[in-house]
Amino acid sequence: MTEIVVEGPEMVLVEKMKRVRGKDEEVVKVVEKMKKAEVRVLRGDKWEIEGDLVLKKEKVYMPKDEKLRLEVILHHNVSVAGYRER
């Protein structure tokens, strides 16, 4: 199982992802299915719930919200986030 640790400024992004996720029909259906079955992993579709994040194929699922996606990309490119283009 994948373990993801989120702290500091990234928590704001996670909270925004949680709010936007409720508008994404695909992820709403998956999360409801997982809650109903009382599981954290759907193996056939490779979905997982890890804390406040929803993962698909071991990667954080990004809801279909262009504004939030841009914010995550810009945040990811900041050296504080541990990544910087050279």
C-alpha positions as CSV (number, residue, x, y, z in Angstrom):
1,M,0.0,0.0,0.0
2,T,1.2,3.5,-0.8
3,E,1.8,5.9,2.0
4,I,1.7,9.6,1.4
5,V,2.6,12.3,3.9
6,V,1.2,15.7,3.4
7,E,2.1,18.6,5.7
8,G,2.6,22.4,5.7
9,P,1.4,24.4,2.7
10,E,0.4,21.3,0.8
11,M,-2.5,20.8,3.3
12,V,-4.2,23.8,1.7
13,L,-4.1,22.1,-1.7
14,V,-5.4,18.9,-0.2
15,E,-8.3,20.7,1.3
16,K,-9.1,22.3,-2.0
17,M,-8.9,18.9,-3.7
18,K,-11.3,17.5,-1.3
19,R,-13.8,20.3,-2.0
20,V,-13.5,20.0,-5.8
21,R,-13.6,16.2,-5.7
22,G,-17.3,16.3,-4.7
23,K,-18.0,17.8,-8.2
24,D,-16.1,15.1,-10.1
25,E,-18.7,12.4,-10.9
26,E,-16.1,9.7,-11.6
27,V,-14.4,10.0,-8.2
28,V,-17.7,10.5,-6.3
29,K,-18.9,7.1,-7.6
30,V,-15.7,5.4,-6.7
31,V,-15.5,6.8,-3.2
32,E,-19.2,6.0,-2.6
33,K,-18.6,2.4,-3.8
34,M,-15.5,2.1,-1.5
35,K,-17.4,3.4,1.5
36,K,-20.3,1.1,0.9
37,A,-18.0,-1.9,0.7
38,E,-16.0,-0.6,3.6
39,V,-12.7,-0.9,1.8
40,R,-9.8,1.5,1.1
41,V,-8.8,-0.2,-2.1
42,L,-10.7,-1.2,-5.3
43,R,-8.2,-3.6,-7.0
44,G,-9.9,-3.9,-10.4
45,D,-9.8,-0.1,-11.0
46,K,-6.7,0.4,-8.9
47,W,-8.3,3.1,-6.7
48,E,-7.2,3.7,-3.1
49,I,-8.1,6.1,-0.4
50,E,-5.0,7.3,1.6
51,G,-5.9,9.7,4.3
52,D,-7.7,12.6,2.6
53,L,-6.4,11.7,-0.8
54,V,-7.8,9.5,-3.5
55,L,-5.3,7.6,-5.6
56,K,-5.6,6.0,-8.9
57,K,-2.9,3.6,-10.0
58,E,-0.8,4.7,-7.0
59,K,-0.9,8.4,-8.1
60,V,-2.8,11.2,-6.4
61,Y,-6.1,11.7,-8.4
62,M,-6.4,15.3,-9.5
63,P,-10.1,16.3,-9.8
64,K,-11.2,17.8,-13.2
65,D,-10.8,21.5,-12.2
66,E,-8.5,23.6,-14.4
67,K,-7.9,26.3,-11.8
68,L,-6.9,23.8,-9.1
69,R,-4.7,21.8,-11.6
70,L,-2.9,25.1,-12.5
71,E,-2.4,25.9,-8.8
72,V,-0.9,22.4,-8.2
73,I,1.4,22.7,-11.2
74,L,2.7,26.2,-10.1
75,H,3.1,24.9,-6.5
76,H,5.0,21.8,-7.7
77,N,7.5,24.0,-9.6
78,V,8.5,26.0,-6.4
79,S,11.8,24.9,-4.9
80,V,10.1,24.6,-1.4
81,A,8.0,21.8,-2.8
82,G,11.1,19.9,-3.5
83,Y,11.1,20.3,-7.3
84,R,12.6,22.9,-9.5
85,E,13.3,22.9,-13.2
86,R,16.9,23.4,-14.1
